[in-house]
């Protein structure tokens, strides 16, 4: 798993006061393998997706991760 994806899961789990392993599979929202390929391509890209009520933004560099709670 790409470190940016691990960061996403860690931040959401902390916000939800849950263990990362208690979160639903990430592949319910995105294809983690395809996203890893994009992030490792050395291209300046920004990827946005929703997961478990959060807006996630990765990029334009792979170490830039933003997790925003949607209105609940």
Helices and strands as residue ranges (DSSP letters): H 3-16, G 20-22, G 26-28, H 32-39, E 45-51, E 54-60, E 65-69
